[in-house]
Amino acid sequence: MNGSAIVVAGATGNLGGRITRVLLDSGVEVRALVRHGTARGKLERLQNVGATIASVDFSDSSELSLACSGASCVVSALQGLRDVIVEMLTVLLDAAIKAEVPRFIPSDYSIDFTKLTSEENCNLDFRRESQASR
């Protein structure tokens, strides 16, 4: 049985930080995935609000899977270009599946990219590519 922890990838960013704070304010245990070498100040801000820090290599599926183990959900607030939205998000999703996390919420929070044609918005094309790879 999976626990009640929610894993948040991208918790040091604006959106991820907001998601983390709302979850913590609601009494939910949050495990914040952060890149190795994340600035001390960003880590301290997360710890000060009550998040548990998991420093990971986002290209290492085994390391990510271990960090996701026992969670009830993985929320991605990762933002970036193809290397993040297609490649890194795919590794994170595969790690969550391997860790048997029952829910995964990807970094798609606004426009419905499925209703736009290819090449209308290159950033949304990356999300379409990521969806097609699954």
C-alpha positions as CSV (number, residue, x, y, z in Angstrom):
1,M,0.0,0.0,0.0
2,N,1.3,3.4,-0.9
3,G,1.7,6.1,1.8
4,S,0.3,9.5,1.9
5,A,3.4,11.4,0.8
6,I,3.2,13.4,-2.3
7,V,6.4,13.9,-4.4
8,V,6.8,17.3,-6.0
9,A,9.4,17.7,-8.7
10,G,10.3,21.3,-9.3
11,A,9.5,22.4,-5.8
12,T,12.2,25.1,-5.8
13,G,10.5,27.0,-8.6
14,N,7.6,29.4,-8.3
15,L,4.8,27.1,-9.2
16,G,6.3,24.1,-7.5
17,G,6.9,26.1,-4.3
18,R,3.3,27.2,-4.3
19,I,2.1,23.6,-4.8
20,T,4.4,22.4,-2.0
21,R,3.1,25.1,0.4
22,V,-0.5,24.4,-0.3
23,L,0.0,20.7,0.2
24,L,1.9,21.2,3.5
25,D,-0.7,23.7,4.7
26,S,-3.3,21.0,4.1
27,G,-1.4,18.6,6.3
28,V,0.1,16.5,3.5
29,E,3.6,15.1,3.7
30,V,5.7,16.5,0.8
31,R,8.9,15.0,-0.5
32,A,10.5,17.7,-2.7
33,L,12.8,16.3,-5.5
34,V,15.7,18.7,-6.1
35,R,18.7,18.5,-8.3
36,H,22.0,17.6,-6.7
37,G,23.8,20.9,-6.1
38,T,20.6,23.0,-5.5
39,A,21.5,26.2,-3.7
40,R,21.4,26.0,0.0
41,G,18.9,28.9,0.3
42,K,16.4,27.1,-1.8
43,L,16.8,23.9,0.3
44,E,16.4,25.9,3.5
45,R,13.2,27.5,2.3
46,L,11.7,24.1,1.5
47,Q,12.8,22.7,4.9
48,N,11.5,25.7,6.7
49,V,8.0,25.1,5.4
50,G,8.2,21.4,6.4
51,A,9.1,19.6,3.1
52,T,11.4,16.6,3.1
53,I,14.2,17.0,0.7
54,A,15.3,14.3,-1.8
55,S,18.3,15.3,-3.7
56,V,18.4,13.4,-7.0
57,D,19.9,13.1,-10.4
58,F,17.0,13.6,-12.7
59,S,18.6,11.5,-15.4
60,D,18.9,8.4,-13.1
61,S,15.7,6.4,-13.1
62,S,16.8,4.1,-10.3
63,E,17.6,7.1,-8.0
64,L,14.3,8.8,-8.9
65,S,12.4,5.5,-8.3
66,L,13.8,5.2,-4.9
67,A,12.9,8.8,-4.1
68,C,9.3,8.2,-5.3
69,S,8.9,4.9,-3.4
70,G,6.0,4.9,-1.1
71,A,4.4,8.0,-2.4
72,S,0.7,8.3,-3.3
73,C,1.3,10.8,-6.1
74,V,4.1,12.5,-8.1
75,V,3.4,16.1,-9.1
76,S,5.7,17.6,-11.7
77,A,6.1,21.4,-11.8
78,L,9.2,21.0,-14.0
79,Q,9.4,23.6,-16.7
80,G,11.8,24.0,-19.6
81,L,12.5,23.0,-23.1
82,R,12.7,19.6,-24.8
83,D,15.4,18.2,-22.5
84,V,13.1,18.8,-19.5
85,I,9.5,18.4,-20.9
86,V,10.3,15.3,-23.0
87,E,13.4,13.7,-21.7
88,M,13.4,14.5,-17.9
89,L,9.7,14.1,-17.5
90,T,9.8,10.7,-19.2
91,V,12.5,9.5,-16.9
92,L,10.5,10.8,-13.9
93,L,7.3,9.1,-15.2
94,D,9.1,5.8,-15.7
95,A,10.6,6.0,-12.2
96,A,7.1,6.7,-10.7
97,I,5.8,3.6,-12.5
98,K,8.7,1.5,-11.3
99,A,8.0,2.7,-7.8
100,E,4.3,1.8,-8.2
101,V,3.1,5.3,-7.5
102,P,-0.6,5.2,-8.4
103,R,-0.9,8.8,-9.7
104,F,1.3,11.1,-11.8
105,I,0.4,14.7,-12.6
106,P,2.6,16.1,-15.4
107,S,3.7,19.7,-15.9
108,D,0.7,20.6,-18.0
109,Y,-1.3,23.3,-16.2
110,S,-2.7,25.7,-18.8
111,I,-3.4,25.6,-22.5
112,D,-4.8,22.5,-24.0
113,F,-1.9,21.8,-26.4
114,T,-3.9,19.0,-28.0
115,K,-6.1,21.6,-29.7
116,L,-3.3,23.5,-31.3
117,T,-1.6,22.5,-34.5
118,S,2.0,21.5,-34.6
119,E,4.5,24.4,-34.7
120,E,2.0,27.0,-33.4
121,N,4.0,27.0,-30.1
122,C,7.3,25.2,-29.8
123,N,7.1,24.8,-26.1
124,L,3.7,23.1,-26.4
125,D,5.1,20.9,-29.2
126,F,7.5,19.4,-26.6
127,R,4.5,18.5,-24.5
128,R,2.8,16.9,-27.5
129,E,6.0,14.9,-28.2
130,S,6.2,13.8,-24.6
131,Q,2.6,12.6,-24.7
132,A,3.2,10.8,-28.0
133,S,6.2,8.9,-26.5
134,R,4.0,7.2,-23.9
